[in-house]
Amino acid sequence: MTTHRIGPPPPASGLPPAPGTSDAGTASRRGTRPHLRQAATLAAVWAATRVGMLALLLVDRVGDSGVAGEVHTLYRRWYEQLAQGAFPLNDVTWQYPPGAALVFLSPGALPWLTYFQAFVALTLAADAVITLALARAGVRGAWLWVCGLPLLLHLPYARYDVQVTAVAVLALLAVRNRPLIGGALAGLGAMIKVWPLLTVLGTPRGRTTRAAWLSAAASAAALLAVLSLAFTHSLDFLRQQGARGVQIESLGGTALQLARKAGWPGSVRYQYGAFEFVGPYVPSVARISLLLTVAAVCWLLLWRFRATRWTPATPFDAAFAAVLLFTVTSRVISPQYLIWLLGLAAVCLTSRHTTQRPVALLMLPAAALSALAYPLLYDDVLAGSPLGLLLMVVRNGLLLAAALLSCRRLWAATATRAD
């Protein structure tokens, strides 16, 4: 009778395999090698691109002009005022919630560096935190962030939006399994720049939503109370924010620039820390933008009410769609807004369930076009030259198309009736 042996033949010596040399162990080691290579490649690309971004920042003009000027002058001035226990008073450029003070004061934790050096170092650290968090959640998202951020050139390291995005990314990645932590981070982010509160919009109904939303409200209220006790004039920013006009890079600004070519007599003026349009009908365009923002809020509430199907990616997709909506309906679309959108798009790509993959990829050309608009061709944008006008029409048209596509895909996946 022939005996059929199941499994691999014994070693020639007749001894059992040595510990750690089984086929399963070999397969496990083989499986980890591609992951290690991919992680090493990701780290190398991150390091190379960030060195390039820092090099661009170093050669940027120092002082009251250039991309780096905002940190050298504006942020440093706010730091000095905040260090005395008061928010900037009657400063039209201060338009941020009180939690932003934590970011502007944080370079003081590195006293051996200049304010500019410390700010850039902390921004670089926040970028690294985002990359590590995304890599742990899903490497596709990490690649989008690592390769997408340098498309904005050195701007991300001269604004505080990377830190804000880090809080929002961590909140989104935590909110499903750790809703209390995710909600607390969302509330903290809302006190820094409002929009991170949208990271709890798509939480599944029931206990997760209650925990996340209550935690967000509690953390925001607690931080506001602490800052109100520690500083004076903590809500003065509301006055400056409400007085904002129509920035030239917004969708409304693009419409006014087109009207200018057709004979509209308006002009561009630097006010409230940005170049804005002044002239007939500008207040009407600003009001239309606000009405569109209200309409976006109503649509998001309707979606939340009608949504019946949740996947692990729904919180990611809903946050991304919401921030896109608020971006395109805003009176202001600064180039650093693309930092937020790249971060949220990257979070969406960490899940195979996402509906936003094509929308997320649209953020790459949008970021590249934003860098062309500022700082590379900003004089053309200001003057409304044919090149500058074409650039803004294409960039803003791309963002508008992305917002509409994002909302349609989110609704189709979660709020339509299943067949």
C-alpha positions as CSV (number, residue, x, y, z in Angstrom):
1,M,0.0,0.0,0.0
2,T,1.3,3.5,-0.9
3,T,1.2,6.0,1.9
4,H,0.3,9.6,0.8
5,R,2.0,12.2,2.9
6,I,0.2,15.6,3.4
7,G,2.5,18.6,3.7
8,P,6.2,19.1,2.9
9,P,8.6,16.3,3.1
10,P,10.8,16.1,6.3
11,P,14.3,17.4,6.1
12,A,17.0,15.0,4.9
13,S,18.4,14.7,8.4
14,G,15.1,13.5,9.7
15,L,15.0,16.2,12.3
16,P,12.1,18.6,12.6
17,P,12.4,22.1,11.1
18,A,14.2,24.6,13.2
19,P,12.1,27.1,15.0
20,G,11.2,30.1,12.8
21,T,12.0,28.2,9.5
22,S,8.5,26.9,8.8
23,D,6.9,27.6,5.5
24,A,4.4,29.9,7.3
25,G,7.2,31.9,8.8
26,T,9.0,32.2,5.5
27,A,5.8,33.4,3.8
28,S,5.3,35.9,6.6
29,R,8.8,37.3,6.1
30,R,8.3,37.4,2.4
31,G,5.0,39.3,2.9
32,T,6.6,41.9,5.2
33,R,9.5,42.6,2.8
34,P,7.3,44.5,0.2
35,H,5.7,46.5,3.0
36,L,9.1,47.4,4.4
37,R,10.3,48.4,1.0
38,Q,7.2,50.5,0.4
39,A,7.6,52.2,3.7
40,A,11.3,52.9,3.0
41,T,10.4,54.3,-0.4
42,L,7.6,56.5,1.1
43,A,10.0,57.8,3.7
44,A,12.7,58.6,1.1
45,V,10.2,60.4,-1.1
46,W,8.9,62.4,1.9
47,A,12.4,63.4,2.9
48,A,13.5,64.4,-0.6
49,T,10.4,66.4,-1.3
50,R,10.5,68.1,2.1
51,V,14.1,69.1,1.6
52,G,13.1,70.7,-1.7
53,M,10.2,72.6,0.0
54,L,12.5,73.8,2.7
55,A,15.1,74.9,0.2
56,L,12.5,77.0,-1.6
57,L,11.5,78.5,1.7
58,L,15.1,79.5,2.5
59,V,15.6,81.3,-0.8
60,D,12.2,83.0,-0.5
61,R,12.4,86.7,0.2
62,V,12.6,87.5,3.9
63,G,10.6,90.4,5.3
64,D,7.3,91.9,4.6
65,S,6.9,90.3,1.1
66,G,7.2,86.8,-0.3
67,V,5.6,83.6,0.8
68,A,7.6,83.6,4.1
69,G,6.7,87.1,4.9
70,E,3.5,86.2,6.7
71,V,5.5,84.2,9.3
72,H,8.3,86.8,9.6
73,T,6.0,89.7,10.2
74,L,2.3,88.8,10.8
75,Y,2.7,85.7,12.9
76,R,5.6,87.1,14.9
77,R,3.6,90.2,15.7
78,W,0.6,88.1,16.9
79,Y,3.0,86.0,19.0
80,E,4.3,89.1,20.8
81,Q,0.7,90.3,21.5
82,L,-0.5,86.9,22.6
83,A,2.5,86.4,24.9
84,Q,1.2,89.5,26.8
85,G,-2.1,87.8,27.4
86,A,-4.3,89.6,24.8
87,F,-5.7,88.7,21.4
88,P,-4.9,91.2,18.7
89,L,-7.3,94.1,19.2
90,N,-8.7,96.1,16.2
91,D,-6.4,94.2,13.9
92,V,-8.2,93.6,10.6
93,T,-5.9,90.7,9.8
94,W,-6.8,88.7,12.9
95,Q,-9.7,86.5,11.7
96,Y,-9.1,83.3,13.5
97,P,-10.9,81.5,16.4
98,P,-9.1,81.8,19.7
99,G,-7.6,78.3,19.5
100,A,-5.3,79.6,16.8
101,A,-3.3,81.3,19.6
102,L,-2.0,77.9,20.6
103,V,-0.3,77.5,17.2
104,F,1.1,81.0,17.0
105,L,2.5,80.7,20.5
106,S,3.9,77.2,20.0
107,P,7.3,78.3,18.5
108,G,8.0,79.7,22.0
109,A,8.5,76.1,23.1
110,L,11.8,76.1,21.1
111,P,13.6,79.1,22.5
112,W,17.0,78.1,21.0
113,L,15.5,78.8,17.5
114,T,14.3,82.0,15.9
115,Y,10.5,82.4,15.7
116,F,10.6,81.6,12.0
117,Q,12.9,78.5,12.4
118,A,10.7,77.2,15.2
119,F,7.5,77.7,13.3
120,V,8.9,75.8,10.3
121,A,10.2,73.0,12.5
122,L,6.9,72.5,14.1
123,T,5.1,72.6,10.8
124,L,7.5,70.0,9.4
125,A,6.8,67.8,12.5
126,A,3.0,68.2,11.9
127,D,3.6,67.1,8.3
128,A,5.5,64.0,9.5
129,V,2.6,63.2,11.9
130,I,0.1,63.3,9.1
131,T,2.3,61.1,6.9
132,L,2.8,58.5,9.7
133,A,-0.9,58.4,10.5
134,L,-1.9,58.0,6.9
135,A,0.7,55.3,6.3
136,R,-0.7,53.3,9.2
137,A,-4.2,53.7,7.9
138,G,-3.6,53.0,4.2
139,V,-0.6,53.7,2.1
140,R,-2.5,55.1,-0.9
141,G,-3.6,58.0,1.2
142,A,0.0,58.5,2.4
143,W,1.2,58.7,-1.1
144,L,-1.4,61.3,-2.1
145,W,-0.3,63.5,0.8
146,V,3.4,63.0,0.3
147,C,3.3,63.7,-3.4
148,G,0.5,66.2,-3.3
149,L,1.7,68.7,-0.7
150,P,4.9,69.7,-2.6
151,L,2.7,70.8,-5.6
152,L,2.0,73.8,-3.4
153,L,5.7,74.5,-3.3
154,H,6.9,76.0,0.0
155,L,3.6,77.7,0.9
156,P,2.5,74.9,3.3
157,Y,5.5,75.6,5.6
158,A,4.8,79.3,5.7
159,R,1.2,78.9,6.9
160,Y,-0.4,77.3,9.9
161,D,-2.8,75.1,7.9
162,V,-0.6,72.0,8.1
163,Q,-1.0,72.0,11.9
164,V,-4.8,72.4,11.5
165,T,-4.9,69.6,8.9
166,A,-3.0,67.3,11.3
167,V,-5.7,67.7,14.0
168,A,-8.4,67.1,11.4
169,V,-6.7,64.0,9.9
170,L,-6.2,62.5,13.4
171,A,-9.8,63.2,14.3
172,L,-11.1,61.5,11.2
173,L,-8.9,58.5,11.6
174,A,-10.0,58.1,15.2
175,V,-13.7,59.0,15.1
176,R,-15.1,55.6,14.0
177,N,-13.4,53.3,16.6
178,R,-12.6,55.9,19.2
179,P,-15.4,58.5,18.9
180,L,-14.6,60.3,22.2
181,I,-11.0,60.9,21.0
182,G,-12.1,61.8,17.5
183,G,-14.7,64.2,18.7
184,A,-12.3,65.8,21.2
185,L,-9.8,66.4,18.4
186,A,-12.6,67.8,16.1
187,G,-13.6,70.2,18.8
188,L,-10.0,71.3,19.3
189,G,-9.6,71.8,15.6
190,A,-12.8,73.8,15.4
191,M,-11.4,76.2,18.0
192,I,-8.3,76.6,15.8
193,K,-9.9,77.1,12.4
194,V,-13.6,76.0,12.5
195,W,-13.6,73.6,9.5
196,P,-12.2,70.5,11.4
197,L,-15.6,70.3,13.2
198,L,-16.9,68.8,9.9
199,T,-14.9,65.6,10.6
200,V,-17.8,64.4,12.8
201,L,-20.5,65.1,10.2
202,G,-20.5,61.6,8.8
203,T,-20.4,59.5,11.9
204,P,-22.8,56.5,12.0
205,R,-26.1,57.2,13.8
206,G,-26.4,56.1,17.3
207,R,-23.9,55.8,20.1
208,T,-20.9,56.7,17.9
209,T,-22.5,60.0,16.8
210,R,-23.6,60.9,20.3
211,A,-20.2,60.2,21.7
212,A,-18.3,62.1,19.0
213,W,-20.6,65.1,18.9
214,L,-20.8,65.5,22.6
215,S,-17.1,65.1,22.9
216,A,-16.5,67.7,20.2
217,A,-18.8,70.2,21.9
218,A,-17.3,69.6,25.3
219,S,-13.7,70.0,24.1
220,A,-14.5,73.1,22.2
221,A,-16.3,74.7,25.1
222,A,-13.6,73.8,27.5
223,L,-10.8,75.3,25.3
224,L,-12.9,78.4,24.7
225,A,-13.4,78.9,28.4
226,V,-9.7,78.4,29.2
227,L,-8.6,80.8,26.5
228,S,-11.3,83.4,27.5
229,L,-9.9,83.3,31.0
230,A,-6.3,83.5,29.9
231,F,-6.6,86.2,27.2
232,T,-8.7,89.3,26.7
233,H,-10.7,90.0,23.5
234,S,-11.0,86.3,22.6
235,L,-14.0,86.9,20.3
236,D,-12.7,90.0,18.6
237,F,-12.0,87.9,15.4
238,L,-15.7,87.7,14.6
239,R,-15.8,91.4,13.8
240,Q,-13.0,91.1,11.3
241,Q,-14.3,88.0,9.7
242,G,-17.7,89.4,9.2
243,A,-16.3,92.4,7.3
244,R,-14.5,90.4,4.7
245,G,-15.2,91.1,1.1
246,V,-14.8,89.1,-2.1
247,Q,-11.2,87.9,-2.6
248,I,-9.9,87.8,-6.1
249,E,-9.2,84.0,-6.0
250,S,-12.7,83.0,-5.0
251,L,-15.4,81.9,-7.4
252,G,-17.2,85.2,-6.9
253,G,-13.9,86.9,-7.5
254,T,-13.5,85.1,-10.8
255,A,-17.0,86.1,-11.8
256,L,-16.1,89.8,-11.0
257,Q,-12.9,89.5,-12.9
258,L,-14.8,88.3,-16.0
259,A,-17.2,91.2,-15.5
260,R,-14.3,93.5,-15.3
261,K,-13.2,92.4,-18.8
262,A,-16.7,93.2,-20.0
263,G,-16.6,96.7,-18.7
264,W,-17.5,96.5,-15.0
265,P,-15.8,99.5,-13.3
266,G,-14.6,97.7,-10.1
267,S,-11.0,97.5,-8.9
268,V,-8.8,95.5,-6.6
269,R,-7.7,96.7,-3.2
270,Y,-5.6,95.2,-0.4
271,Q,-7.8,95.0,2.7
272,Y,-8.4,92.6,5.6
273,G,-5.2,90.9,4.8
274,A,-6.1,90.0,1.2
275,F,-6.6,91.4,-2.2
276,E,-10.4,92.0,-2.6
277,F,-12.7,93.6,-5.2
278,V,-14.3,96.9,-4.5
279,G,-17.0,98.6,-6.6
280,P,-20.6,98.2,-7.6
281,Y,-22.3,94.9,-7.0
282,V,-19.5,93.5,-4.8
283,P,-21.7,93.4,-1.7
284,S,-24.3,91.5,-3.7
285,V,-21.7,88.9,-4.8
286,A,-20.6,88.6,-1.2
287,R,-24.2,88.0,-0.1
288,I,-24.7,85.4,-2.9
289,S,-21.7,83.6,-1.6
290,L,-23.1,83.5,1.9
291,L,-26.5,82.3,0.6
292,L,-24.7,79.5,-1.2
293,T,-22.9,78.6,2.0
294,V,-26.3,78.4,3.7
295,A,-27.6,76.2,0.9
296,A,-24.6,73.9,1.3
297,V,-25.4,73.6,5.0
298,C,-29.0,72.7,4.1
299,W,-27.8,70.1,1.6
300,L,-25.5,68.5,4.2
301,L,-28.3,68.4,6.8
302,L,-30.6,66.8,4.2
303,W,-28.0,64.3,3.3
304,R,-27.5,63.4,7.0
305,F,-31.3,63.0,7.4
306,R,-31.6,60.8,4.2
307,A,-28.5,58.7,4.6
308,T,-29.3,55.1,5.4
309,R,-26.1,53.2,4.5
310,W,-22.8,53.7,6.2
311,T,-19.4,52.2,5.3
312,P,-16.1,52.6,7.1
313,A,-15.3,55.4,4.6
314,T,-18.5,57.4,5.0
315,P,-17.2,59.7,7.7
316,F,-14.1,60.4,5.5
317,D,-16.2,61.0,2.4
318,A,-18.7,63.2,4.1
319,A,-16.0,65.4,5.7
320,F,-14.3,65.8,2.3
321,A,-17.5,66.7,0.5
322,A,-18.5,69.2,3.2
323,V,-15.1,71.0,3.1
324,L,-15.2,71.1,-0.7
325,L,-18.7,72.7,-0.5
326,F,-17.6,75.3,2.0
327,T,-14.5,76.1,0.0
328,V,-16.2,76.7,-3.3
329,T,-19.0,78.8,-1.7
330,S,-16.6,80.9,0.4
331,R,-15.9,84.6,-0.3
332,V,-12.2,83.6,0.1
333,I,-10.3,80.7,-1.5
334,S,-6.7,81.1,-0.4
335,P,-4.1,78.6,-1.9
336,Q,-3.5,77.1,1.6
337,Y,-7.1,75.8,1.5
338,L,-5.7,73.1,-0.8
339,I,-3.7,71.8,2.2
340,W,-7.0,70.9,3.9
341,L,-8.4,69.3,0.8
342,L,-5.3,67.2,0.2
343,G,-5.3,66.0,3.8
344,L,-9.0,65.0,3.7
345,A,-8.6,63.4,0.2
346,A,-5.7,61.4,1.5
347,V,-7.8,60.1,4.4
348,C,-10.5,59.0,1.9
349,L,-8.0,57.0,0.0
350,T,-7.0,55.0,3.1
351,S,-10.2,53.1,2.8
352,R,-11.1,50.8,-0.1
353,H,-14.8,51.6,0.6
354,T,-14.4,55.3,-0.4
355,T,-16.6,56.8,-3.0
356,Q,-14.2,59.8,-3.5
357,R,-11.3,58.3,-5.3
358,P,-11.7,60.3,-8.6
359,V,-12.5,63.4,-6.6
360,A,-9.4,62.9,-4.4
361,L,-7.2,62.7,-7.5
362,L,-8.6,66.0,-8.8
363,M,-6.9,67.7,-5.8
364,L,-3.5,67.1,-7.4
365,P,-4.0,69.3,-10.5
366,A,-6.0,71.8,-8.3
367,A,-3.0,72.1,-6.0
368,A,-0.6,72.6,-8.9
369,L,-2.8,75.3,-10.4
370,S,-3.1,77.0,-7.1
371,A,0.7,77.2,-6.9
372,L,0.8,78.7,-10.3
373,A,-1.8,81.3,-9.2
374,Y,0.2,82.0,-6.0
375,P,3.1,82.7,-5.8
376,L,4.3,82.1,-9.4
377,L,1.8,84.1,-11.5
378,Y,0.2,86.2,-8.9
379,D,0.9,89.4,-10.7
380,D,-1.2,88.1,-13.6
381,V,-4.0,87.1,-11.3
382,L,-4.0,90.5,-9.7
383,A,-4.0,92.3,-13.0
384,G,-6.6,90.0,-14.5
385,S,-4.5,89.3,-17.5
386,P,-5.7,86.7,-20.0
387,L,-3.2,84.2,-18.5
388,G,-4.2,85.0,-14.9
389,L,-7.9,84.9,-15.7
390,L,-7.6,81.6,-17.5
391,L,-5.7,80.1,-14.6
392,M,-8.4,81.1,-12.1
393,V,-11.2,80.0,-14.3
394,V,-9.6,76.5,-14.7
395,R,-8.6,76.2,-11.0
396,N,-12.0,77.3,-9.7
397,G,-13.9,75.3,-12.3
398,L,-12.0,72.3,-11.3
399,L,-12.8,72.8,-7.6
400,L,-16.5,73.4,-8.4
401,A,-16.7,70.3,-10.5
402,A,-14.9,68.3,-7.7
403,A,-17.4,69.5,-5.1
404,L,-20.4,68.6,-7.3
405,L,-19.0,65.2,-8.2
406,S,-18.1,64.6,-4.5
407,C,-21.7,65.3,-3.4
408,R,-23.2,63.2,-6.1
409,R,-21.1,60.2,-5.3
410,L,-21.7,60.6,-1.6
411,W,-25.5,60.8,-2.1
412,A,-25.6,57.9,-4.5
413,A,-23.7,55.6,-2.2
414,T,-25.5,56.4,1.1
415,A,-28.8,58.2,0.6
416,T,-30.4,56.6,-2.5
417,R,-32.5,53.5,-2.1
418,A,-30.7,50.3,-2.7
419,D,-32.2,48.2,-5.5
